[in-house]
């Protein structure tokens, strides 16, 4: 077994105790938590963190098997209303900084991915997250923008937005600026929806920031890239970007790489479609945006998505074209993490319809993801001489973690047993699989239909 540099159970308890000792920093009122209640701040935080897919009463029952210490669902809700959601974000951030032996690419770069995912919450007519679908029905949906460490499987930052008003590029820029404050080199991987001159130029000027952004190869993409023939490319491109309509109209026929953003017909708008390109421009009237373009084949000739194009500022000698393919493939880790968080950790099963309570549970689920991930990293590495290499089953790791987190004992002996229990449940690693994604709309499971077990 690995030498354990920290006991994650003990670490989690220390973080919770630290927050409980400063609970007024995370309370909605100075008068909150001033009286002695059956449910104290420490137990309240642990209960919210450990919630799964069960009904509210069943979650309370499992957390407090002693009837004398158990409270009603109403009492729990009243105590929960005193907490700010940021309490659980702080726990997530503390856990993301807990691993002092992070895996780095080439022992130099932290590799992060940025993406967004929608979470359906129980319908609330007073919610700020009301969203009207294509069928005309109204839903409540939160868009979660996440910054994820793909090598260490940890969430580093989160920004919540109403689905109807989401701005993924704005959120990405805010998270990148926070990450740059760590004063360490990082590579950030982003999908096609993030490609914009404004974000590229911000990344170019951001210290320690290296980016790999997938971009469109045809209609809707950068015109110079769309005009490329069906061959592999690894070239440097410089685009002259202007927000001056008169300058653009005067020079567009003589300057080959000239682009106009924020066209005057859009200036009066206060809101844009998520498909509108370059909604924001942070630089002067005229600016040269420089980047490297990598184009390569990913599928057989004639198939859909035959070619892939990446925009980057990574050094060509350090990251040649063949390696760029491998680097971008790492981005898939954040897609897998969303699935694990939603369904293995029951991240889509909320126990309230109020917005603040939904945000609270979301932060709690992401914090628990980091805790389980850190424990998986510390677990014994599965050994195999067979056809497949094996990894710990994350779903069962979540189940094991919940059981031990509910125990008051956080000794090293108990944590070692937790790791051994996790290592008992393995699943084979099958590299190179390309199963088609069957995307289906999934509605919220109503409160009366939750598990009672």
C-alpha positions in Angstrom: 0.0 0.0 0.0 1.1 3.6 -0.6 2.6 5.5 2.3 -0.3 7.8 3.3 0.7 11.5 3.5 -2.7 12.2 5.0 -5.8 10.6 6.3 -8.7 11.9 4.2 -11.3 11.1 6.9 -9.3 13.1 9.5 -8.7 15.9 6.9 -12.4 16.2 6.2 -13.2 16.3 9.9 -10.6 19.0 10.5 -12.0 21.1 7.6 -15.5 20.8 9.0 -14.4 21.6 12.5 -12.6 24.7 11.3 -15.7 25.9 9.5 -17.9 25.1 12.5 -15.5 27.2 14.7 -16.0 30.1 12.3 -19.6 29.4 11.5 -20.6 33.0 11.5 -18.5 33.6 8.4 -20.8 31.1 6.6 -24.1 32.1 8.2 -26.9 34.2 6.7 -27.2 36.2 10.0 -25.1 37.1 13.0 -27.9 35.6 15.2 -27.7 32.2 13.5 -26.3 29.3 15.6 -26.1 31.3 18.8 -28.5 29.0 20.7 -27.9 25.4 21.6 -29.8 23.0 19.3 -30.0 19.3 18.8 -28.5 19.7 15.4 -25.2 21.5 15.8 -23.2 23.1 12.9 -20.7 20.2 12.6 -23.4 17.5 12.4 -25.5 19.7 10.0 -22.6 20.0 7.6 -21.8 16.3 7.7 -25.4 15.4 7.1 -25.7 17.6 4.0 -22.3 16.3 2.7 -23.3 12.7 3.1 -26.8 12.9 1.5 -27.6 10.4 -1.3 -30.6 9.6 -3.4 -33.0 8.7 -0.5 -35.9 10.7 0.8 -35.1 13.4 3.4 -36.4 11.4 6.3 -34.4 8.3 5.3 -31.2 10.4 5.1 -31.8 11.7 8.6 -32.6 8.2 9.9 -29.3 6.8 8.5 -27.3 9.7 9.8 -28.8 9.5 13.3 -29.7 5.9 14.2 -30.2 6.9 17.9 -33.7 8.2 18.2 -32.7 10.6 21.0 -30.3 12.5 18.8 -32.5 12.4 15.7 -34.4 15.5 14.6 -37.5 16.0 12.4 -37.1 17.0 8.7 -38.6 20.4 9.6 -36.0 21.1 12.3 -33.3 20.1 9.8 -34.6 22.5 7.2 -34.7 25.4 9.7 -31.1 24.8 10.7 -30.0 24.4 7.0 -31.6 27.8 6.2 -29.0 29.5 8.5 -26.1 28.3 6.3 -24.7 29.9 3.2 -23.9 27.6 0.2 -20.4 29.0 0.2 -19.7 26.9 3.3 -19.5 23.8 1.1 -17.6 25.5 -1.7 -14.9 26.2 0.9 -14.8 22.5 1.8 -14.4 21.6 -1.9 -11.6 24.2 -2.3 -9.8 23.0 0.8 -9.9 19.4 -0.5 -8.6 20.4 -3.9 -5.5 21.9 -2.2 -5.0 18.9 0.1 -2.8 16.8 -2.2 0.7 18.1 -1.9 2.1 15.6 -4.4 0.0 16.5 -7.5 0.6 14.6 -10.7 1.9 17.1 -13.3 2.4 16.7 -17.0 6.2 16.5 -17.6 6.6 17.3 -13.9 5.7 20.9 -14.9 2.1 21.5 -16.0 -1.1 21.1 -14.1 -3.6 19.9 -16.7 -7.1 21.3 -16.2 -10.3 21.1 -18.3 -13.2 23.6 -18.4 -16.7 22.5 -19.3 -20.3 23.0 -18.2 -23.2 20.7 -17.3 -26.9 21.2 -16.6 -28.6 20.1 -13.4 -32.4 19.9 -13.2 -33.8 21.0 -9.9 -37.4 20.5 -8.6 -39.6 23.1 -10.1 -40.0 26.3 -8.1 -42.0 29.2 -9.6 -39.9 31.6 -7.5 -36.6 30.3 -8.8 -34.1 32.4 -10.7 -33.3 29.3 -12.7 -36.6 28.9 -14.7 -35.9 27.8 -18.2 -38.3 27.3 -21.1 -37.6 24.3 -23.2 -38.3 23.8 -26.9 -41.5 22.0 -26.0 -42.8 25.2 -24.3 -42.7 23.7 -20.8 -40.9 25.5 -18.0 -38.2 23.8 -16.0 -35.7 24.9 -13.3 -32.2 24.2 -14.5 -28.8 25.3 -13.1 -25.8 25.4 -15.4 -22.6 24.4 -13.6 -19.3 25.7 -15.0 -16.4 23.6 -13.6 -12.6 23.7 -13.6 -11.3 20.1 -13.3 -7.8 18.7 -12.7 -7.9 15.8 -15.1 -4.7 14.1 -13.9 -5.6 14.2 -10.2 -9.4 14.0 -10.7 -10.2 17.0 -8.5 -12.6 19.9 -9.0 -10.7 23.2 -8.6 -13.4 25.8 -9.1 -17.2 26.2 -9.8 -19.4 28.9 -11.1 -23.2 28.5 -11.1 -25.4 30.3 -13.7 -29.1 30.1 -14.5 -29.5 28.0 -17.6 -31.4 30.7 -19.5 -28.6 33.3 -18.8 -25.5 31.1 -19.0 -22.2 32.5 -20.3 -19.6 29.8 -20.4 -16.8 32.0 -21.8 -17.4 34.6 -19.0 -17.3 31.9 -16.4 -14.2 30.2 -18.0 -12.3 33.5 -17.9 -13.1 34.1 -14.2 -12.0 30.6 -13.3 -8.7 30.9 -15.3 -7.9 34.2 -13.5 -8.4 32.5 -10.2 -6.2 29.6 -11.3 -3.4 31.9 -12.5 -3.1 33.3 -8.9 -1.5 30.0 -7.9 1.6 31.1 -9.7 2.2 27.7 -11.4 2.2 26.8 -15.1 -1.0 25.1 -16.3 -2.6 23.8 -19.5 -6.3 24.3 -19.8 -8.4 22.2 -22.2 -11.6 23.6 -23.7 -14.2 22.4 -26.2 -15.6 24.1 -29.2 -18.1 26.4 -27.4 -15.2 28.3 -25.8 -13.5 29.4 -29.0 -13.5 33.2 -29.2 -11.0 35.9 -30.0 -11.6 37.5 -26.6 -10.9 34.4 -24.6 -7.9 33.5 -26.7 -6.3 36.9 -26.2 -7.1 36.9 -22.5 -5.3 33.5 -22.3 -2.4 34.9 -24.3 -1.9 37.7 -21.7 -2.6 35.6 -18.6 0.6 34.6 -16.8 1.3 30.8 -16.5 -1.7 30.0 -18.8 -1.3 27.6 -21.7 -4.5 26.6 -23.6 -5.7 24.0 -26.0 -9.1 24.9 -27.5 -11.0 22.8 -29.9 -12.6 24.9 -32.6 -15.0 24.4 -35.5 -13.6 23.3 -38.9 -16.4 24.7 -41.0 -19.3 27.1 -40.9 -19.3 29.2 -37.7 -15.6 28.9 -37.1 -12.7 31.2 -37.9 -12.7 31.8 -41.6 -9.0 31.1 -42.1 -9.4 27.7 -40.5 -12.6 26.9 -42.4 -10.7 27.6 -45.6 -8.0 25.0 -44.9 -7.9 21.9 -47.2 -8.3 18.4 -45.9 -4.7 17.9 -44.8 -2.7 18.0 -41.6 -1.5 21.5 -40.5 0.6 22.9 -37.8 0.9 26.6 -38.4 1.0 29.9 -36.6 -1.9 32.3 -37.4 -2.2 36.0 -36.6 -5.7 37.6 -36.9 -6.2 41.3 -36.9 -9.4 41.9 -34.8 -11.2 45.3 -34.8 -14.4 46.6 -33.3 -14.4 49.6 -35.7 -17.0 49.0 -38.4 -15.7 51.8 -40.6 -12.1 50.4 -40.4 -13.3 47.0 -41.3 -15.4 48.1 -44.3 -12.4 50.2 -45.6 -9.7 47.5 -45.2 -11.5 44.1 -45.5 -10.5 43.7 -49.1 -6.9 44.5 -48.6 -6.1 42.9 -45.3 -6.5 39.2 -45.5 -6.8 38.2 -41.9 -9.1 41.1 -40.7 -12.0 40.3 -38.4 -14.9 42.5 -37.1 -16.4 41.8 -33.7 -19.3 43.5 -31.9 -21.0 44.6 -35.0 -23.0 47.9 -34.5 -26.3 46.1 -35.0 -25.6 44.2 -31.8 -24.6 47.2 -29.7 -28.1 47.9 -28.4 -28.5 44.3 -27.1 -28.3 43.5 -23.4 -28.5 39.8 -23.9 -27.2 37.4 -26.6 -27.9 33.9 -27.7 -25.3 31.4 -26.4 -24.5 30.8 -30.1 -23.5 34.5 -30.7 -19.8 34.7 -31.2 -17.6 37.2 -29.4 -20.2 38.8 -27.1 -17.4 40.5 -25.2 -14.2 42.3 -26.2 -11.7 43.4 -23.5 -9.1 45.0 -25.7 -8.5 48.0 -28.0 -10.2 49.0 -31.2 -7.6 47.1 -33.1 -5.6 44.1 -31.8 -3.5 41.3 -33.3 -4.5 37.9 -31.9 -1.8 35.3 -32.3 -2.1 31.5 -31.9 -1.0 28.1 -33.2 -3.4 26.0 -35.3 -3.2 22.2 -35.3 -5.3 20.2 -37.7 -5.3 16.4 -37.9 -7.5 13.5 -38.8 -9.3 11.6 -36.0 -11.7 9.4 -38.0 -11.6 7.5 -41.2 -12.1 9.4 -44.5 -15.7 10.3 -45.3 -17.0 9.9 -41.7 -18.5 12.5 -39.6 -16.1 14.7 -37.7 -13.2 13.4 -39.8 -10.9 16.3 -38.9 -10.1 18.0 -35.6 -8.7 21.5 -35.2 -7.0 22.8 -32.0 -6.0 26.3 -31.2 -3.1 26.6 -28.7 -0.1 28.6 -27.5 1.9 25.5 -26.5 5.5 25.4 -27.9 5.7 23.4 -31.1 9.0 21.7 -30.2 7.8 20.6 -26.8 4.3 19.6 -28.0 4.5 18.4 -31.7 1.3 17.5 -33.6 1.3 13.9 -32.6 1.4 14.8 -28.9 -1.3 17.4 -29.3 -3.8 14.6 -30.1 -2.9 12.9 -26.8 -3.1 16.2 -24.8 -6.6 17.0 -26.0 -7.9 13.5 -25.4 -7.3 14.1 -21.7 -10.3 16.5 -21.8 -12.6 13.6 -21.8 -11.9 13.1 -18.1 -14.2 16.0 -17.1 -17.1 14.4 -19.1 -16.6 11.2 -17.1 -16.4 13.1 -13.9 -19.8 14.7 -14.5 -21.3 11.3 -15.1 -19.8 10.0 -11.9 -20.9 12.9 -9.8 -24.5 12.9 -11.2 -25.2 9.2 -10.9 -22.5 7.5 -8.7 -22.7 10.3 -6.1 -26.5 11.0 -6.6 -25.6 14.6 -7.6 -28.9 15.1 -9.4 -31.1 14.1 -6.4 -31.9 17.3 -4.5 -33.8 17.4 -1.3 -35.3 20.9 -1.7 -36.6 23.2 -4.4 -35.2 26.5 -3.0 -32.3 27.8 -5.1 -29.9 28.4 -2.2 -30.5 24.9 -0.9 -29.9 23.4 -4.4 -26.6 25.4 -4.6 -25.7 24.1 -1.2 -26.2 20.5 -2.2 -24.4 21.0 -5.5 -21.3 22.3 -3.7 -21.6 19.4 -1.2 -21.6 16.8 -3.9 -18.6 18.4 -5.6 -16.8 18.4 -2.2 -17.6 14.8 -1.7 -16.3 14.0 -5.2 -12.9 15.4 -4.2 -12.9 13.5 -0.9 -13.7 10.2 -2.7 -11.1 11.0 -5.4 -8.4 11.7 -2.9 -9.2 8.4 -1.2 -9.1 6.4 -4.5 -5.6 8.0 -5.2 -4.4 6.8 -1.8 -5.8 3.3 -2.2 -3.6 0.3 -3.1 -3.0 0.1 -6.8 -4.7 -2.9 -8.3 -2.2 -5.5 -9.6 -2.9 -7.5 -12.7 -1.1 -9.8 -15.1 -4.2 -10.6 -17.1 -5.7 -9.0 -20.3 -6.7 -5.8 -18.6 -5.4 -3.3 -16.1 -7.8 -2.5 -13.4 -9.0 0.5 -11.5 -11.2 1.1 -8.4 -14.9 1.2 -9.2 -15.8 4.8 -8.4 -19.5 4.0 -7.7 -18.5 1.5 -5.0 -15.9 3.9 -3.8 -18.6 6.4 -3.2 -20.7 3.8 -1.3 -17.7 2.8 0.9 -16.9 6.4 1.6 -20.4 7.3 2.7 -20.4 4.4 5.2 -17.1 5.3 6.8 -17.9 9.1 6.8 -20.9 8.3 8.9 -18.7 6.7 11.6 -17.3 9.1 14.2 -14.0 7.2 14.3 -11.4 8.8 11.8 -8.3 7.0 13.1 -5.6 5.8 10.7 -6.7 2.2 11.3 -10.3 3.0 10.2 -9.0 4.9 7.1 -6.7 2.0 6.2 -9.7 -0.3 6.3 -11.7 2.2 4.1 -8.9 2.0 1.5 -8.9 -1.8 1.6 -12.6 -1.9 1.2 -12.4 0.4 -1.9 -9.6 -1.7 -3.4 -11.9 -4.8 -3.2 -14.2 -3.4 -5.9 -12.4 -3.2 -9.3 -13.4 -2.5 -12.9 -11.3 -3.2 -16.0 -9.7 -0.4 -18.0 -10.6 -0.7 -21.7 -8.6 1.9 -23.6 -9.7 3.0 -27.1 -13.4 2.4 -26.7 -15.6 4.6 -28.8 -19.2 3.9 -27.7 -21.8 6.3 -29.1 -23.3 8.7 -26.6 -27.1 8.2 -26.4 -28.2 11.6 -25.0 -31.7 11.6 -23.5 -33.6 14.2 -21.4 -33.8 13.1 -17.8 -36.5 14.7 -15.6 -36.2 15.4 -11.9 -37.3 12.5 -9.6 -40.1 14.0 -7.5 -39.9 14.0 -3.7 -42.6 11.4 -3.2 -40.7 8.9 -5.5 -37.4 8.9 -3.6 -36.0 5.7 -2.1 -36.9 5.0 1.5 -34.2 2.4 2.0 
